[in-house]
Amino acid sequence: VEARIRLAHVLGALAKYAEAVTELDRALAATLPAPFHYDALVLLGCEDLALDRLDAARRAATEADPLFPGAESARLLLSQLAVRCAIFISARRIRIGIRCRRRLCIRLHLSVG
């Protein structure tokens, strides 16, 4: 089981995120000691984040955090997730703002013309 976690770490470093997730899912299916369980969940969250699976990454990080409350890895993952979500929300607001301005310009042009 530990070998699967290490393999997943290497696969993630090689940008083979989907394969890493498969290995981590297999490792997490077994009964793991708390440190291995924590590492597997944090790695799973990182790979899910790399694959833009934001909900899955959040689940993994929030499941890992209480296992070792003083550890920082799960919290760092949650902060990266928050930044990613904030960027997505900002981009969406900008896109919506542009659409609204276009509609307003079209309406003004039609009413003037």
C-alpha positions as a Markdown table, in Angstrom:
| # | Residue | x | y | z |
|---|---|---|---|---|
| 1 | Val | 0.0 | 0.0 | 0.0 |
| 2 | Glu | 2.8 | 2.4 | 0.8 |
| 3 | Ala | 4.3 | 1.6 | -2.6 |
| 4 | Arg | 1.1 | 2.7 | -4.3 |
| 5 | Ile | 1.3 | 6.0 | -2.5 |
| 6 | Arg | 4.9 | 6.5 | -3.5 |
| 7 | Leu | 4.1 | 5.5 | -7.1 |
| 8 | Ala | 1.2 | 8.0 | -7.2 |
| 9 | His | 3.6 | 10.7 | -5.9 |
| 10 | Val | 6.0 | 9.9 | -8.8 |
| 11 | Leu | 3.2 | 9.8 | -11.4 |
| 12 | Gly | 1.9 | 13.2 | -10.2 |
| 13 | Ala | 5.4 | 14.6 | -10.6 |
| 14 | Leu | 5.4 | 13.3 | -14.1 |
| 15 | Ala | 2.0 | 15.0 | -14.8 |
| 16 | Lys | 0.2 | 11.6 | -15.1 |
| 17 | Tyr | -2.5 | 12.8 | -12.8 |
| 18 | Ala | -5.3 | 10.4 | -13.7 |
| 19 | Glu | -2.9 | 7.4 | -13.2 |
| 20 | Ala | -1.9 | 8.8 | -9.8 |
| 21 | Val | -5.6 | 9.1 | -8.8 |
| 22 | Thr | -6.1 | 5.5 | -9.7 |
| 23 | Glu | -3.2 | 4.4 | -7.6 |
| 24 | Leu | -4.3 | 6.5 | -4.7 |
| 25 | Asp | -7.9 | 5.2 | -4.9 |
| 26 | Arg | -6.5 | 1.7 | -4.7 |
| 27 | Ala | -4.3 | 2.6 | -1.7 |
| 28 | Leu | -7.2 | 4.3 | 0.1 |
| 29 | Ala | -9.4 | 1.2 | -0.4 |
| 30 | Ala | -7.2 | -0.6 | 2.0 |
| 31 | Thr | -7.0 | 0.0 | 5.7 |
| 32 | Leu | -4.1 | 2.4 | 6.3 |
| 33 | Pro | -2.3 | 3.7 | 9.3 |
| 34 | Ala | -3.2 | 7.4 | 10.0 |
| 35 | Pro | 0.1 | 8.9 | 8.5 |
| 36 | Phe | -0.3 | 6.9 | 5.2 |
| 37 | His | -4.0 | 7.7 | 5.1 |
| 38 | Tyr | -3.2 | 11.4 | 5.5 |
| 39 | Asp | -0.5 | 11.4 | 2.9 |
| 40 | Ala | -2.7 | 9.5 | 0.4 |
| 41 | Leu | -5.6 | 12.0 | 0.9 |
| 42 | Val | -3.4 | 15.1 | 0.5 |
| 43 | Leu | -1.8 | 13.6 | -2.6 |
| 44 | Leu | -5.3 | 12.7 | -4.0 |
| 45 | Gly | -6.4 | 16.3 | -3.4 |
| 46 | Cys | -3.4 | 17.6 | -5.2 |
| 47 | Glu | -4.0 | 15.3 | -8.2 |
| 48 | Asp | -7.7 | 16.2 | -8.3 |
| 49 | Leu | -6.8 | 19.9 | -8.2 |
| 50 | Ala | -4.4 | 19.4 | -11.1 |
| 51 | Leu | -7.3 | 17.7 | -13.0 |
| 52 | Asp | -9.6 | 20.6 | -12.1 |
| 53 | Arg | -11.8 | 18.3 | -10.0 |
| 54 | Leu | -12.3 | 21.0 | -7.4 |
| 55 | Asp | -15.1 | 19.2 | -5.4 |
| 56 | Ala | -13.0 | 16.0 | -5.1 |
| 57 | Ala | -10.0 | 18.0 | -4.1 |
| 58 | Arg | -12.0 | 19.8 | -1.4 |
| 59 | Arg | -13.4 | 16.5 | -0.1 |
| 60 | Ala | -9.9 | 14.9 | 0.1 |
| 61 | Ala | -8.4 | 17.9 | 1.9 |
| 62 | Thr | -11.3 | 18.2 | 4.4 |
| 63 | Glu | -11.1 | 14.5 | 5.1 |
| 64 | Ala | -7.3 | 14.7 | 5.7 |
| 65 | Asp | -7.3 | 17.8 | 7.9 |
| 66 | Pro | -8.7 | 16.3 | 11.1 |
| 67 | Leu | -6.3 | 13.3 | 10.9 |
| 68 | Phe | -3.4 | 15.6 | 11.9 |
| 69 | Pro | -4.7 | 18.9 | 13.0 |
| 70 | Gly | -1.3 | 20.5 | 13.4 |
| 71 | Ala | -0.1 | 19.5 | 9.9 |
| 72 | Glu | 0.0 | 22.1 | 7.2 |
| 73 | Ser | -0.3 | 20.1 | 4.0 |
| 74 | Ala | -4.1 | 19.7 | 4.0 |
| 75 | Arg | -4.5 | 23.4 | 4.9 |
| 76 | Leu | -2.1 | 24.4 | 2.1 |
| 77 | Leu | -4.2 | 22.4 | -0.3 |
| 78 | Leu | -7.4 | 24.1 | 0.9 |
| 79 | Ser | -5.8 | 27.5 | 0.4 |
| 80 | Gln | -4.7 | 26.6 | -3.1 |
| 81 | Leu | -8.2 | 25.4 | -3.8 |
| 82 | Ala | -9.6 | 28.7 | -2.4 |
| 83 | Val | -7.3 | 30.6 | -4.7 |
| 84 | Arg | -8.3 | 28.5 | -7.7 |
| 85 | Cys | -12.0 | 29.0 | -6.9 |
| 86 | Ala | -11.5 | 32.8 | -6.4 |
| 87 | Ile | -9.8 | 33.0 | -9.8 |
| 88 | Phe | -12.6 | 31.1 | -11.4 |
| 89 | Ile | -15.3 | 33.3 | -9.7 |
| 90 | Ser | -13.4 | 36.5 | -10.7 |
| 91 | Ala | -13.1 | 35.3 | -14.3 |
| 92 | Arg | -16.8 | 34.4 | -14.4 |
| 93 | Arg | -17.7 | 37.8 | -13.1 |
| 94 | Ile | -15.5 | 39.5 | -15.6 |
| 95 | Arg | -17.2 | 37.4 | -18.4 |
| 96 | Ile | -20.7 | 38.3 | -17.1 |
| 97 | Gly | -19.7 | 41.9 | -16.9 |
| 98 | Ile | -18.5 | 42.0 | -20.5 |
| 99 | Arg | -21.8 | 40.3 | -21.6 |
| 100 | Cys | -23.9 | 42.8 | -19.7 |
| 101 | Arg | -22.0 | 45.8 | -21.1 |
| 102 | Arg | -22.5 | 44.4 | -24.7 |
| 103 | Arg | -26.2 | 44.0 | -24.1 |
| 104 | Leu | -26.3 | 47.6 | -22.7 |
| 105 | Cys | -24.4 | 48.9 | -25.7 |
| 106 | Ile | -26.7 | 47.0 | -28.1 |
| 107 | Arg | -29.7 | 48.4 | -26.4 |
| 108 | Leu | -28.3 | 51.9 | -26.4 |
| 109 | His | -27.4 | 51.7 | -30.0 |
| 110 | Leu | -30.9 | 50.4 | -31.0 |
| 111 | Ser | -32.6 | 53.1 | -29.0 |
| 112 | Val | -30.4 | 55.9 | -30.4 |
| 113 | Gly | -30.5 | 54.6 | -33.9 |
